Amino acid sequence: MKGLLIWVGVLFLLSGCAAAQFSKVSPSASQSFEINRIADVSKSALQLTEENQLLLETKLQEVLEFCQPRLSGYEVKSAKQARLAYWLSMSGLVAGSVVSPALIAASASGNAAWTAGFSGWAGATNFAGESLKSSGLSGTTIAETRNKIITSVRDQVSVAIDTTKSFEERRSALMKARSECILYEIAVPSVPASK
């Protein structure tokens, strides 16, 4: 029985450590990002339009290169948290529906302590799974937040590549897209508000 308690304690410790990793905001997030319209009186309006278009395209590429690793990294983190929650749930399922009944069938009185331990584990994992979900550590919260930011970035990129929009509108869209990626980096899962 003592060995079982130690084993359960180690599993809870490992699952807690895996779920409670916090990432720091990348130092590159605070780097200056600006887009200044090219205005050279020695060039024709067509040349300036072409150079400003090239400038916006270059800055768009910078924004995408800035955002892509951040959003991909959180996709990996979301998958890792979801796997942790899944295996925690499966261990409780097996403990409660396979191991405990088998111990009871073998010798109810001889395996009483083990049966109680595995039955307790089954109940605890159900509670732990719900706690992970409500605290945003089941992988779902990160995935939902990531998808919202991807949608927002996509909307801003649509404006940025629209040549019918003014330079200022397109520049503003690129700045907003980059800002979304920075804000995503500091987003923290939280407990949902009660209804």
Backbone hydrogen bonds, N-H to C=O, Kabsch-Sander energy under -0.5 kcal/mol:
donor,donor_aa,acceptor,acceptor_aa,energy
5,L,1,M,-2.2
6,I,2,K,-2.1
7,W,3,G,-2.5
8,V,4,L,-2.8
9,G,5,L,-2.5
10,V,6,I,-2.4
11,L,7,W,-2.2
12,F,8,V,-2.4
13,L,9,G,-2.3
14,L,10,V,-2.8
15,S,11,L,-2.6
16,G,12,F,-2.4
17,C,13,L,-2.5
18,A,14,L,-2.3
19,A,15,S,-1.6
20,A,16,G,-1.6
21,Q,18,A,-0.5
29,A,26,S,-1.8
30,S,27,P,-1.1
31,Q,28,S,-0.9
37,R,35,I,-0.5
39,A,37,R,-0.5
41,V,39,A,-0.6
43,K,40,D,-2.0
48,L,44,S,-2.5
49,T,45,A,-2.3
50,E,46,L,-2.4
51,E,47,Q,-2.7
52,N,48,L,-2.7
53,Q,49,T,-2.2
54,L,50,E,-2.3
55,L,51,E,-2.4
56,L,52,N,-2.4
57,E,53,Q,-2.3
58,T,54,L,-2.4
59,K,55,L,-2.5
60,L,56,L,-2.3
61,Q,57,E,-2.0
62,E,58,T,-1.9
63,V,59,K,-2.4
64,L,60,L,-2.6
65,E,61,Q,-2.4
66,F,62,E,-1.9
67,C,63,V,-2.6
68,Q,64,L,-2.6
70,R,66,F,-0.6
71,L,67,C,-2.5
72,S,68,Q,-2.5
73,G,69,P,-2.2
74,Y,70,R,-1.8
75,E,71,L,-1.2
76,V,72,S,-1.8
77,K,73,G,-2.0
78,S,74,Y,-2.4
79,A,75,E,-2.2
80,K,76,V,-2.3
81,Q,77,K,-2.4
82,A,78,S,-2.4
83,R,79,A,-2.4
84,L,80,K,-2.2
85,A,81,Q,-2.4
86,Y,82,A,-2.4
87,W,83,R,-2.8
88,L,84,L,-2.2
89,S,85,A,-2.1
90,M,86,Y,-2.7
91,S,87,W,-2.3
92,G,88,L,-1.6
93,L,89,S,-2.2
94,V,90,M,-2.6
95,A,91,S,-2.3
96,G,92,G,-2.5
97,S,93,L,-2.5
98,V,94,V,-2.0
99,V,94,V,-2.3
100,S,95,A,-2.2
102,A,98,V,-1.9
103,L,99,V,-2.4
104,I,100,S,-2.3
105,A,101,P,-2.6
106,A,102,A,-2.0
107,S,103,L,-2.3
108,A,104,I,-0.6
111,N,107,S,-2.3
112,A,109,S,-0.9
115,T,111,N,-3.1
116,A,112,A,-2.5
117,G,113,A,-2.3
118,F,114,W,-2.8
119,S,115,T,-2.5
120,G,116,A,-2.5
121,W,117,G,-2.3
122,A,118,F,-2.1
123,G,119,S,-2.0
124,A,120,G,-2.8
125,T,121,W,-2.5
126,N,122,A,-1.3
127,F,123,G,-1.9
128,A,124,A,-3.0
129,G,125,T,-2.6
130,E,126,N,-1.8
131,S,127,F,-2.3
132,L,128,A,-2.7
133,K,129,G,-2.1
134,S,130,E,-2.7
135,S,131,S,-1.9
136,G,133,K,-1.1
137,L,132,L,-2.9
138,S,132,L,-0.7
143,A,139,G,-1.9
144,E,140,T,-2.7
145,T,141,T,-2.7
146,R,142,I,-2.7
147,N,143,A,-2.3
148,K,144,E,-2.1
149,I,145,T,-2.2
150,I,146,R,-2.5
151,T,147,N,-2.1
152,S,148,K,-2.2
153,V,149,I,-3.2
154,R,150,I,-2.8
155,D,151,T,-2.2
156,Q,152,S,-2.2
157,V,153,V,-2.8
158,S,154,R,-2.1
159,V,155,D,-1.4
160,A,156,Q,-2.5
161,I,157,V,-2.0
162,D,159,V,-1.0
163,T,161,I,-0.9
165,K,162,D,-1.6
170,R,166,S,-2.3
171,R,167,F,-2.9
172,S,168,E,-2.6
173,A,169,E,-2.0
174,L,170,R,-2.0
175,M,171,R,-2.3
176,K,172,S,-2.4
177,A,173,A,-2.4
178,R,174,L,-2.2
179,S,175,M,-2.3
180,E,176,K,-2.3
181,C,177,A,-1.4
182,I,178,R,-1.6
183,L,179,S,-2.9
184,Y,180,E,-2.2
185,E,181,C,-1.3
186,I,182,I,-0.9
186,I,183,L,-0.6
187,A,184,Y,-1.1
